[in-house]
Amino acid sequence: MLRSLGLRSDLVVQRGVSLIESHPDRLVLRTPSEPDFWFGNMLIFRHGEVDPDAQIARFHADFPDAGHVTLAWDVPGMAPGAGHAELARRGFAIETADVLTLTGPPWRHGTPDGIMIRPVATDAEWDQVIALQIETGVEEGYDPGPHRPFVVARFGNLRRLAGSGGAVWLGAFEGDLLVGDLGVFLGDGVARYQNVETRARYRRRGICAALVTAGADWAAAEEPATIPVIVADQDGAPGRIYRRCGFALAETLISAVKGSY
């Protein structure tokens, strides 16, 4: 089992979609149905040594046809070091994320008037989830051309996982309109939250916080002993929302990624 709650919960989300090869020094995570999902096709090193030459070469040997390189290290609380600086010099993005956990009951947030939270179920509702994910991704600067097929493939797999047990995708609806959503995935002692989003004109009304509360309630009812986990950019809005719901920093997680390699 991985030491990092963040990486362990990543694998929970990918269960049933990705293939995992275990080696003494590393895990190889492959997602054949999503070759452009950089964090679904990556190396996770079991140790904290950052050796750019050797680890880039190892990635190319494990993924000879990949157009990217993604590396991570199973070291909770890892601090950036000289190896990361060298990777950055070579054009890698060094991503430092906060792994937040909930160790007690969530700070409860009620559902705003006129909004109903329920599992996403129908084709039309899943189409709205995909459309909202594309919309918010474009807001964040993604090119809509390549981003659209990436989201369609990603959420095709997430829908299958949500329908197979041990996971749920919750939608916040105003009538039939999806105005926010998130996923929760259970396994290996964790309940991992994924992709919390709110439609632009519905923000700042407490919808995300209500979804987080509903997700915690669902996980507690399904598997009471699980630890709720979220991985969020250190300065991003989702992390601030989760902290308002009672989540606190458990560890930091560092990865390195370079596209169009």
Backbone as CSV, one residue per row, in Angstrom:
resi,resn,N_x,N_y,N_z,CA_x,CA_y,CA_z,C_x,C_y,C_z
1,MET,0.838,-1.192,0.000,0.000,0.000,0.000,0.881,1.252,0.000
2,LEU,0.484,2.240,-0.783,1.240,3.477,-0.837,1.127,4.238,0.482
3,ARG,2.205,4.937,0.837,2.200,5.724,2.073,1.391,7.001,1.924
4,SER,1.443,7.612,0.756,0.746,8.872,0.526,-0.756,8.643,0.380
5,LEU,-1.547,9.316,1.217,-3.001,9.244,1.070,-3.438,9.797,-0.277
6,GLY,-2.744,10.827,-0.743,-3.109,11.412,-2.027,-2.931,10.433,-3.165
7,LEU,-1.771,9.789,-3.233,-1.517,8.829,-4.303,-2.370,7.576,-4.141
8,ARG,-2.539,7.127,-2.896,-3.375,5.946,-2.664,-4.797,6.197,-3.154
9,SER,-5.315,7.394,-2.867,-6.681,7.690,-3.297,-6.757,7.924,-4.799
10,ASP,-5.671,8.380,-5.427,-5.634,8.448,-6.894,-5.889,7.068,-7.495
11,LEU,-5.248,6.059,-6.927,-5.404,4.703,-7.452,-6.813,4.167,-7.206
12,VAL,-7.439,4.601,-6.108,-8.826,4.197,-5.850,-9.728,4.704,-6.969
13,VAL,-9.539,5.968,-7.368,-10.362,6.538,-8.437,-10.145,5.788,-9.746
14,GLN,-8.934,5.311,-9.965,-8.602,4.653,-11.234,-8.890,3.152,-11.229
15,ARG,-9.322,2.618,-10.091,-9.555,1.176,-9.996,-10.597,0.730,-11.021
16,GLY,-10.281,-0.315,-11.733,-11.196,-0.823,-12.744,-11.011,-0.176,-14.101
17,VAL,-10.218,0.887,-14.152,-9.950,1.583,-15.416,-8.478,1.446,-15.785
18,SER,-7.621,1.602,-14.787,-6.179,1.593,-15.022,-5.563,0.248,-14.661
19,LEU,-4.391,0.013,-15.199,-3.574,-1.149,-14.875,-2.403,-0.688,-14.027
20,ILE,-2.052,-1.468,-13.015,-0.959,-1.104,-12.117,0.091,-2.207,-12.158
21,GLU,1.314,-1.828,-12.506,2.439,-2.747,-12.460,3.304,-2.372,-11.259
22,SER,3.590,-3.343,-10.415,4.365,-3.097,-9.202,5.797,-3.582,-9.388
23,HIS,6.760,-2.701,-9.134,8.183,-3.019,-9.192,8.832,-2.605,-7.870
24,PRO,10.000,-3.117,-7.555,10.619,-2.759,-6.274,10.828,-1.264,-6.083
25,ASP,11.102,-0.558,-7.163,11.401,0.873,-7.031,10.251,1.785,-7.416
26,ARG,9.172,1.241,-8.041,8.159,2.117,-8.611,6.861,1.366,-8.879
27,LEU,5.786,2.128,-9.029,4.544,1.638,-9.602,4.385,2.275,-10.971
28,VAL,3.912,1.488,-11.927,3.596,1.994,-13.259,2.081,1.998,-13.379
29,LEU,1.505,3.175,-13.531,0.052,3.323,-13.687,-0.244,3.567,-15.152
30,ARG,-1.062,2.690,-15.749,-1.416,2.810,-17.159,-2.936,2.882,-17.301
31,THR,-3.393,3.759,-18.184,-4.817,3.844,-18.510,-4.938,3.751,-20.019
32,PRO,-5.020,2.527,-20.553,-5.008,2.362,-22.015,-6.141,3.090,-22.715
33,SER,-7.302,3.211,-22.074,-8.434,3.877,-22.714,-8.295,5.397,-22.725
34,GLU,-7.303,5.932,-21.985,-7.093,7.379,-21.927,-5.601,7.694,-22.053
35,PRO,-5.027,7.488,-23.225,-3.581,7.710,-23.362,-3.163,9.159,-23.143
36,ASP,-4.102,10.106,-23.291,-3.766,11.513,-23.099,-4.006,11.991,-21.669
37,PHE,-4.404,11.086,-20.787,-4.587,11.421,-19.375,-3.228,11.276,-18.704
38,TRP,-2.524,12.401,-18.541,-1.141,12.349,-18.084,-1.001,11.716,-16.702
39,PHE,-1.946,12.014,-15.803,-1.842,11.463,-14.458,-2.488,10.074,-14.351
40,GLY,-2.970,9.558,-15.454,-3.408,8.169,-15.513,-2.368,7.279,-16.174
41,ASN,-1.283,7.895,-16.653,-0.181,7.180,-17.290,1.101,7.782,-16.731
42,MET,1.574,7.217,-15.623,2.637,7.866,-14.858,3.450,6.837,-14.095
43,LEU,4.592,7.308,-13.565,5.415,6.515,-12.660,5.320,7.101,-11.264
44,ILE,5.166,6.228,-10.277,5.195,6.622,-8.873,6.388,5.917,-8.240
45,PHE,7.398,6.687,-7.867,8.601,6.101,-7.269,8.377,5.898,-5.774
46,ARG,8.838,4.763,-5.279,8.592,4.401,-3.894,9.482,5.160,-2.919
47,HIS,10.503,5.814,-3.408,11.488,6.492,-2.563,11.482,7.983,-2.872
48,GLY,12.252,8.738,-2.099,12.266,10.186,-2.270,13.406,10.724,-3.101
49,GLU,14.197,9.851,-3.695,15.293,10.325,-4.538,14.746,10.854,-5.859
50,VAL,15.157,12.054,-6.234,14.744,12.649,-7.504,15.976,12.676,-8.410
51,ASP,15.989,11.795,-9.391,17.121,11.638,-10.304,16.599,11.882,-11.714
52,PRO,16.671,13.120,-12.218,16.042,13.431,-13.503,16.457,12.524,-14.647
53,ASP,17.757,12.311,-14.844,18.200,11.502,-15.982,17.639,10.086,-15.905
54,ALA,17.827,9.441,-14.765,17.413,8.050,-14.630,15.892,7.908,-14.673
55,GLN,15.171,8.832,-14.042,13.724,8.673,-13.942,13.013,9.052,-15.237
56,ILE,13.542,10.018,-15.962,12.985,10.313,-17.290,13.231,9.128,-18.228
57,ALA,14.431,8.580,-18.172,14.742,7.420,-19.013,13.856,6.232,-18.646
58,ARG,13.601,6.054,-17.353,12.746,4.955,-16.907,11.330,5.137,-17.448
59,PHE,10.824,6.376,-17.424,9.490,6.632,-17.964,9.433,6.267,-19.443
60,HIS,10.421,6.712,-20.205,10.415,6.419,-21.645,10.496,4.915,-21.904
61,ALA,11.210,4.194,-21.054,11.280,2.746,-21.225,9.934,2.087,-20.920
62,ASP,9.224,2.609,-19.913,7.927,2.043,-19.543,6.805,2.502,-20.461
63,PHE,6.954,3.700,-21.031,5.924,4.273,-21.912,6.585,4.746,-23.208
64,PRO,7.021,3.835,-24.046,7.785,4.249,-25.229,6.996,5.077,-26.230
65,ASP,5.668,5.017,-26.204,4.867,5.757,-27.178,4.225,7.018,-26.602
66,ALA,4.508,7.333,-25.360,3.843,8.469,-24.723,4.403,9.794,-25.233
67,GLY,3.526,10.781,-25.304,3.936,12.125,-25.689,4.128,13.042,-24.506
68,HIS,4.244,12.460,-23.321,4.400,13.243,-22.104,5.288,12.456,-21.142
69,VAL,5.646,13.098,-20.031,6.301,12.416,-18.920,5.642,12.902,-17.640
70,THR,5.192,11.961,-16.787,4.637,12.318,-15.482,5.295,11.451,-14.422
71,LEU,5.853,12.121,-13.413,6.583,11.456,-12.340,6.016,11.906,-10.999
72,ALA,5.954,10.982,-10.042,5.564,11.329,-8.674,6.373,10.459,-7.724
73,TRP,6.385,10.870,-6.452,7.182,10.194,-5.436,6.295,9.927,-4.225
74,ASP,6.307,8.685,-3.758,5.447,8.289,-2.642,6.087,8.714,-1.319
75,VAL,6.145,10.019,-1.124,6.776,10.601,0.070,5.834,11.661,0.629
76,PRO,4.989,11.315,1.593,4.100,12.325,2.179,4.905,13.481,2.781
77,GLY,4.497,14.695,2.480,5.188,15.867,3.010,6.491,16.191,2.303
78,MET,6.690,15.665,1.115,7.925,15.919,0.371,8.101,17.410,0.111
79,ALA,9.327,17.902,0.266,9.638,19.304,-0.016,10.388,19.394,-1.345
80,PRO,10.160,20.459,-2.117,10.913,20.618,-3.373,12.411,20.672,-3.098
81,GLY,13.186,20.026,-3.973,14.625,19.988,-3.793,15.353,20.241,-5.087
82,ALA,16.657,19.936,-5.073,17.502,20.224,-6.229,17.064,19.424,-7.450
83,GLY,16.617,18.177,-7.233,16.163,17.373,-8.363,14.947,17.967,-9.041
84,HIS,14.024,18.485,-8.240,12.847,19.142,-8.824,13.258,20.401,-9.585
85,ALA,14.209,21.136,-9.025,14.680,22.346,-9.703,15.292,22.006,-11.063
86,GLU,16.000,20.897,-11.122,16.582,20.480,-12.401,15.494,20.067,-13.383
87,LEU,14.478,19.374,-12.905,13.362,19.030,-13.784,12.677,20.294,-14.300
88,ALA,12.499,21.279,-13.438,11.899,22.545,-13.872,12.768,23.211,-14.933
89,ARG,14.066,23.150,-14.760,14.978,23.742,-15.752,14.814,23.061,-17.098
90,ARG,14.423,21.785,-17.085,14.239,21.036,-18.331,12.821,21.172,-18.894
91,GLY,12.036,22.047,-18.316,10.719,22.321,-18.867,9.567,21.619,-18.196
92,PHE,9.818,20.918,-17.096,8.745,20.251,-16.374,7.985,21.257,-15.503
93,ALA,6.690,21.047,-15.376,5.894,21.758,-14.384,5.974,20.969,-13.088
94,ILE,6.423,21.617,-12.031,6.502,20.973,-10.720,5.234,21.363,-9.969
95,GLU,4.378,20.376,-9.726,3.070,20.632,-9.144,3.070,20.181,-7.684
96,THR,2.837,21.135,-6.795,2.748,20.846,-5.367,1.296,20.980,-4.949
97,ALA,0.734,19.890,-4.448,-0.678,19.872,-4.081,-0.821,19.616,-2.587
98,ASP,-1.912,20.131,-2.029,-2.276,19.840,-0.656,-3.182,18.617,-0.628
99,VAL,-2.864,17.681,0.242,-3.745,16.544,0.499,-4.481,16.852,1.799
100,LEU,-5.790,17.062,1.686,-6.618,17.451,2.824,-7.465,16.265,3.258
101,THR,-7.649,16.114,4.562,-8.480,15.030,5.079,-9.467,15.578,6.098
102,LEU,-10.506,14.810,6.290,-11.529,15.121,7.286,-11.422,14.071,8.379
103,THR,-11.081,14.488,9.594,-10.852,13.541,10.679,-12.010,13.492,11.674
104,GLY,-13.013,14.319,11.476,-14.206,14.312,12.315,-15.418,14.576,11.449
105,PRO,-16.566,14.842,12.049,-17.748,15.163,11.244,-17.515,16.429,10.420
106,PRO,-18.098,16.506,9.232,-17.948,17.733,8.437,-18.647,18.910,9.102
107,TRP,-18.124,20.095,8.871,-18.835,21.301,9.284,-20.001,21.451,8.318
108,ARG,-21.178,21.215,8.792,-22.324,21.025,7.917,-22.736,22.317,7.221
109,HIS,-23.083,22.166,5.947,-23.593,23.266,5.138,-24.889,22.795,4.484
110,GLY,-25.961,23.522,4.724,-27.244,23.153,4.160,-27.309,23.431,2.672
111,THR,-28.263,22.767,2.024,-28.470,22.966,0.595,-29.251,24.251,0.369
112,PRO,-28.784,25.127,-0.519,-29.502,26.391,-0.769,-30.932,26.148,-1.248
113,ASP,-31.794,27.105,-0.960,-33.189,27.014,-1.393,-33.262,26.824,-2.909
114,GLY,-34.142,25.943,-3.338,-34.361,25.708,-4.757,-33.398,24.728,-5.384
115,ILE,-32.436,24.210,-4.607,-31.437,23.277,-5.119,-31.677,21.904,-4.502
116,MET,-31.585,20.868,-5.314,-31.685,19.489,-4.833,-30.417,18.749,-5.203
117,ILE,-29.851,18.026,-4.226,-28.657,17.217,-4.471,-29.069,15.757,-4.542
118,ARG,-28.651,15.089,-5.637,-28.979,13.681,-5.831,-27.929,13.058,-6.748
119,PRO,-27.828,11.738,-6.757,-26.883,11.101,-7.678,-27.235,11.387,-9.136
120,VAL,-26.219,11.640,-9.928,-26.398,11.788,-11.371,-26.716,10.403,-11.934
121,ALA,-27.766,10.312,-12.741,-28.232,8.989,-13.147,-28.450,8.837,-14.645
122,THR,-29.125,9.788,-15.284,-29.561,9.588,-16.662,-28.504,10.043,-17.663
123,ASP,-28.690,9.620,-18.922,-27.789,10.076,-19.986,-27.780,11.597,-20.061
124,ALA,-28.953,12.215,-19.984,-29.033,13.669,-20.091,-28.289,14.346,-18.947
125,GLU,-28.377,13.781,-17.741,-27.668,14.371,-16.599,-26.160,14.217,-16.756
126,TRP,-25.704,13.061,-17.222,-24.266,12.891,-17.452,-23.768,13.801,-18.568
127,ASP,-24.588,14.021,-19.582,-24.208,14.976,-20.624,-23.997,16.370,-20.023
128,GLN,-24.833,16.734,-19.056,-24.663,18.035,-18.397,-23.381,18.078,-17.561
129,VAL,-23.041,16.953,-16.911,-21.787,16.898,-16.163,-20.613,17.150,-17.097
130,ILE,-20.599,16.460,-18.230,-19.503,16.622,-19.189,-19.450,18.057,-19.700
131,ALA,-20.604,18.622,-20.051,-20.634,19.991,-20.567,-20.117,20.982,-19.529
132,LEU,-20.490,20.783,-18.254,-20.034,21.693,-17.207,-18.531,21.551,-16.973
133,GLN,-18.021,20.329,-17.030,-16.575,20.131,-16.875,-15.802,20.793,-18.017
134,ILE,-16.323,20.707,-19.224,-15.673,21.371,-20.361,-15.731,22.884,-20.172
135,GLU,-16.887,23.392,-19.775,-17.068,24.828,-19.591,-16.103,25.386,-18.545
136,THR,-16.002,24.710,-17.401,-15.112,25.212,-16.356,-13.648,25.034,-16.747
137,GLY,-13.337,23.986,-17.502,-11.971,23.813,-17.974,-11.540,24.915,-18.914
138,VAL,-12.434,25.312,-19.810,-12.121,26.417,-20.723,-11.934,27.707,-19.930
139,GLU,-12.755,27.925,-18.890,-12.568,29.086,-18.011,-11.171,29.109,-17.414
140,GLU,-10.638,27.920,-17.102,-9.323,27.813,-16.476,-8.186,27.902,-17.481
141,GLY,-8.515,28.017,-18.774,-7.491,28.233,-19.780,-7.197,27.074,-20.698
142,TYR,-7.935,25.958,-20.568,-7.700,24.830,-21.456,-8.231,25.126,-22.850
143,ASP,-7.520,24.655,-23.854,-7.943,24.778,-25.244,-9.151,23.864,-25.457
144,PRO,-10.311,24.426,-25.867,-11.507,23.584,-25.981,-11.379,22.468,-27.000
145,GLY,-10.523,22.634,-28.015,-10.356,21.588,-29.028,-9.913,20.268,-28.423
146,PRO,-8.703,20.195,-27.837,-8.267,18.927,-27.234,-8.921,18.625,-25.896
147,HIS,-9.413,19.670,-25.213,-9.981,19.429,-23.877,-11.295,18.655,-23.958
148,ARG,-12.098,18.931,-24.973,-13.395,18.267,-25.077,-13.260,16.738,-25.166
149,PRO,-12.488,16.179,-26.111,-12.386,14.712,-26.164,-11.743,14.120,-24.917
150,PHE,-10.815,14.869,-24.280,-10.225,14.389,-23.034,-11.299,14.226,-21.967
151,VAL,-12.159,15.243,-21.792,-13.208,15.182,-20.765,-14.211,14.082,-21.089
152,VAL,-14.584,13.940,-22.364,-15.545,12.901,-22.746,-15.005,11.517,-22.385
153,ALA,-13.731,11.252,-22.695,-13.136,9.956,-22.362,-13.023,9.766,-20.856
154,ARG,-12.572,10.815,-20.142,-12.397,10.736,-18.689,-13.708,10.433,-17.992
155,PHE,-14.769,11.125,-18.404,-16.036,10.954,-17.715,-16.812,9.738,-18.195
156,GLY,-16.472,9.220,-19.362,-17.016,7.926,-19.732,-16.558,6.852,-18.756
157,ASN,-15.283,6.895,-18.377,-14.760,5.945,-17.404,-15.305,6.214,-16.003
158,LEU,-15.363,7.488,-15.600,-15.873,7.801,-14.266,-17.332,7.399,-14.121
159,ARG,-18.108,7.539,-15.194,-19.502,7.111,-15.131,-19.600,5.611,-14.908
160,ARG,-18.773,4.847,-15.597,-18.809,3.401,-15.411,-18.422,3.025,-13.979
161,LEU,-17.436,3.713,-13.430,-17.032,3.431,-12.053,-18.136,3.791,-11.072
162,ALA,-18.794,4.937,-11.299,-19.863,5.357,-10.402,-21.043,4.397,-10.454
163,GLY,-21.203,3.709,-11.563,-22.318,2.781,-11.693,-22.009,1.372,-11.247
164,SER,-20.758,1.134,-10.821,-20.362,-0.234,-10.483,-20.303,-0.491,-8.988
165,GLY,-20.680,0.494,-8.174,-20.644,0.329,-6.726,-19.366,0.888,-6.136
166,GLY,-19.448,1.396,-4.903,-18.278,1.952,-4.250,-17.934,3.353,-4.710
167,ALA,-18.820,3.983,-5.435,-18.599,5.341,-5.908,-19.938,5.980,-6.223
168,VAL,-19.967,7.306,-6.188,-21.182,8.042,-6.532,-20.772,9.352,-7.189
169,TRP,-21.610,9.809,-8.126,-21.434,11.154,-8.671,-22.672,11.949,-8.288
170,LEU,-22.468,12.984,-7.493,-23.566,13.784,-6.978,-23.731,15.050,-7.803
171,GLY,-24.963,15.369,-8.126,-25.283,16.595,-8.840,-26.148,17.497,-7.983
172,ALA,-25.907,18.794,-8.090,-26.794,19.794,-7.499,-27.656,20.335,-8.637
173,PHE,-28.971,20.197,-8.502,-29.896,20.534,-9.585,-30.847,21.645,-9.155
174,GLU,-31.088,22.560,-10.080,-32.203,23.495,-9.970,-33.207,23.049,-11.029
175,GLY,-34.241,22.365,-10.611,-35.110,21.703,-11.582,-34.323,20.618,-12.285
176,ASP,-34.274,20.671,-13.608,-33.507,19.692,-14.382,-32.107,20.185,-14.736
177,LEU,-31.763,21.406,-14.332,-30.468,21.986,-14.693,-29.411,21.620,-13.660
178,LEU,-28.334,21.007,-14.126,-27.192,20.728,-13.262,-26.429,22.025,-13.012
179,VAL,-26.277,22.393,-11.735,-25.569,23.636,-11.412,-24.266,23.373,-10.662
180,GLY,-24.025,22.133,-10.241,-22.780,21.766,-9.577,-22.702,20.260,-9.445
181,ASP,-21.492,19.738,-9.243,-21.347,18.293,-9.122,-20.014,17.941,-8.502
182,LEU,-19.923,16.708,-7.992,-18.657,16.140,-7.528,-18.807,14.633,-7.437
183,GLY,-17.666,13.935,-7.409,-17.659,12.489,-7.254,-16.999,12.087,-5.956
184,VAL,-17.368,10.914,-5.443,-16.737,10.325,-4.256,-16.481,8.849,-4.556
185,PHE,-15.235,8.396,-4.295,-14.817,7.032,-4.600,-14.255,6.392,-3.343
186,LEU,-14.693,5.164,-3.040,-14.316,4.467,-1.815,-13.348,3.328,-2.106
187,GLY,-12.375,3.138,-1.190,-11.467,2.000,-1.301,-10.206,2.230,-0.497
188,ASP,-9.590,1.143,-0.044,-8.323,1.199,0.698,-8.379,2.175,1.874
189,GLY,-9.538,2.256,2.519,-9.658,3.070,3.721,-9.867,4.544,3.484
190,VAL,-10.075,4.957,2.225,-10.253,6.379,1.922,-11.533,6.596,1.120
191,ALA,-12.044,7.809,1.212,-13.159,8.274,0.376,-12.643,9.494,-0.370
192,ARG,-12.339,9.313,-1.636,-11.674,10.360,-2.414,-12.693,11.198,-3.183
193,TYR,-12.641,12.508,-2.954,-13.473,13.459,-3.685,-12.797,13.808,-5.014
194,GLN,-13.627,14.050,-6.029,-13.130,14.367,-7.364,-13.963,15.462,-8.016
195,ASN,-13.272,16.413,-8.669,-13.863,17.310,-9.669,-15.069,18.097,-9.168
196,VAL,-14.946,18.767,-8.039,-16.049,19.620,-7.594,-16.126,20.846,-8.515
197,GLU,-17.308,21.109,-9.053,-17.511,22.208,-10.000,-18.859,22.865,-9.734
198,THR,-18.933,24.166,-10.031,-20.207,24.887,-9.964,-20.343,25.764,-11.201
199,ARG,-21.549,25.808,-11.746,-21.823,26.674,-12.890,-21.587,28.123,-12.476
200,ALA,-21.012,28.935,-13.380,-20.510,30.261,-13.019,-21.557,31.130,-12.326
201,ARG,-22.760,31.180,-12.849,-23.737,32.113,-12.285,-24.347,31.617,-10.973
202,TYR,-23.969,30.410,-10.548,-24.485,29.862,-9.286,-23.425,29.846,-8.189
203,ARG,-22.272,30.428,-8.445,-21.204,30.413,-7.449,-21.493,31.379,-6.306
204,ARG,-20.795,31.121,-5.206,-20.915,31.938,-3.978,-22.299,31.834,-3.345
205,ARG,-22.942,30.707,-3.562,-24.241,30.456,-2.921,-24.188,29.252,-1.984
206,GLY,-22.985,28.685,-1.791,-22.842,27.557,-0.886,-23.132,26.210,-1.498
207,ILE,-23.226,26.141,-2.833,-23.566,24.874,-3.480,-22.434,23.864,-3.347
208,CYS,-21.192,24.299,-3.556,-20.070,23.365,-3.423,-19.984,22.823,-2.000
209,ALA,-20.129,23.697,-1.010,-20.056,23.242,0.380,-21.175,22.256,0.691
210,ALA,-22.357,22.490,0.144,-23.467,21.548,0.349,-23.159,20.206,-0.316
211,LEU,-22.535,20.220,-1.487,-22.137,18.977,-2.147,-21.097,18.225,-1.318
212,VAL,-20.139,18.947,-0.753,-19.127,18.311,0.090,-19.784,17.636,1.294
213,THR,-20.732,18.325,1.916,-21.461,17.741,3.050,-22.206,16.486,2.627
214,ALA,-22.895,16.551,1.488,-23.638,15.391,0.999,-22.698,14.230,0.681
215,GLY,-21.530,14.543,0.128,-20.559,13.497,-0.170,-20.038,12.820,1.087
216,ALA,-19.783,13.619,2.135,-19.329,13.041,3.400,-20.405,12.154,4.013
217,ASP,-21.656,12.589,3.925,-22.759,11.783,4.456,-22.878,10.463,3.701
218,TRP,-22.752,10.514,2.367,-22.839,9.285,1.570,-21.717,8.321,1.949
219,ALA,-20.471,8.833,2.040,-19.338,7.974,2.367,-19.495,7.368,3.755
220,ALA,-19.952,8.172,4.724,-20.121,7.667,6.087,-21.184,6.579,6.149
221,ALA,-22.219,6.721,5.350,-23.273,5.700,5.331,-22.790,4.415,4.667
222,GLU,-21.940,4.549,3.644,-21.456,3.373,2.923,-20.351,2.650,3.689
223,GLU,-19.360,3.398,4.143,-18.208,2.833,4.847,-17.783,3.818,5.928
224,PRO,-18.312,3.685,7.145,-18.090,4.691,8.183,-16.630,4.923,8.560
225,ALA,-15.764,3.920,8.383,-14.380,4.055,8.846,-13.460,4.726,7.829
226,THR,-13.953,5.073,6.662,-13.073,5.652,5.649,-12.677,7.076,6.008
227,ILE,-11.519,7.497,5.507,-11.020,8.851,5.692,-11.323,9.648,4.431
228,PRO,-12.152,10.704,4.508,-12.376,11.539,3.324,-11.087,12.270,2.926
229,VAL,-10.778,12.249,1.639,-9.530,12.816,1.116,-9.829,13.660,-0.107
230,ILE,-9.160,14.800,-0.193,-9.190,15.620,-1.401,-7.766,16.075,-1.695
231,VAL,-7.394,16.094,-2.963,-6.112,16.645,-3.397,-6.418,17.918,-4.167
232,ALA,-5.857,19.040,-3.705,-6.196,20.343,-4.282,-4.936,21.170,-4.476
233,ASP,-4.927,21.973,-5.544,-3.836,22.934,-5.723,-3.727,23.814,-4.486
234,GLN,-2.515,24.163,-4.120,-2.314,24.880,-2.866,-3.072,26.204,-2.813
235,ASP,-3.189,26.894,-3.924,-3.830,28.208,-3.916,-5.187,28.214,-4.606
236,GLY,-5.770,27.025,-4.870,-7.004,26.967,-5.643,-8.251,27.108,-4.798
237,ALA,-9.345,27.490,-5.463,-10.629,27.663,-4.779,-11.153,26.369,-4.162
238,PRO,-11.043,25.196,-4.819,-11.559,23.983,-4.176,-10.971,23.729,-2.795
239,GLY,-9.653,23.965,-2.630,-9.037,23.765,-1.322,-9.652,24.661,-0.261
240,ARG,-9.957,25.894,-0.627,-10.574,26.809,0.337,-11.976,26.325,0.713
241,ILE,-12.712,25.792,-0.257,-14.057,25.279,0.032,-13.973,24.102,0.993
242,TYR,-13.055,23.173,0.735,-12.951,22.009,1.600,-12.524,22.399,3.014
243,ARG,-11.648,23.372,3.131,-11.256,23.817,4.474,-12.449,24.407,5.230
244,ARG,-13.331,25.099,4.516,-14.527,25.639,5.176,-15.468,24.529,5.639
245,CYS,-15.277,23.321,5.110,-16.108,22.190,5.506,-15.429,21.324,6.564
246,GLY,-14.276,21.745,7.064,-13.614,21.028,8.140,-12.417,20.202,7.731
247,PHE,-12.075,20.186,6.445,-10.877,19.465,6.012,-9.630,20.218,6.451
248,ALA,-8.569,19.460,6.740,-7.308,20.068,7.168,-6.153,19.388,6.445
249,LEU,-5.030,20.091,6.373,-3.856,19.587,5.661,-3.311,18.330,6.332
250,ALA,-3.137,17.279,5.544,-2.551,16.032,6.035,-1.142,15.830,5.485
251,GLU,-0.923,16.228,4.244,0.387,16.055,3.618,0.445,16.919,2.370
252,THR,1.634,17.067,1.842,1.800,17.677,0.521,2.277,16.610,-0.448
253,LEU,2.011,16.837,-1.701,2.305,15.859,-2.741,2.951,16.593,-3.910
254,ILE,4.101,16.097,-4.364,4.811,16.739,-5.469,4.841,15.798,-6.670
255,SER,4.526,16.352,-7.826,4.653,15.605,-9.079,5.319,16.508,-10.099
256,ALA,5.817,15.900,-11.158,6.466,16.631,-12.232,5.875,16.143,-13.547
257,VAL,5.482,17.075,-14.407,4.846,16.687,-15.655,5.354,17.572,-16.782
258,LYS,5.542,16.939,-17.920,5.920,17.673,-19.121,5.160,17.074,-20.295
259,GLY,4.373,17.900,-20.973,3.629,17.451,-22.123,4.395,17.698,-23.409
260,SER,3.883,17.119,-24.489,4.496,17.266,-25.829,5.969,16.946,-25.765
261,TYR,6.276,15.834,-25.152,7.694,15.484,-24.939,8.314,14.956,-26.224
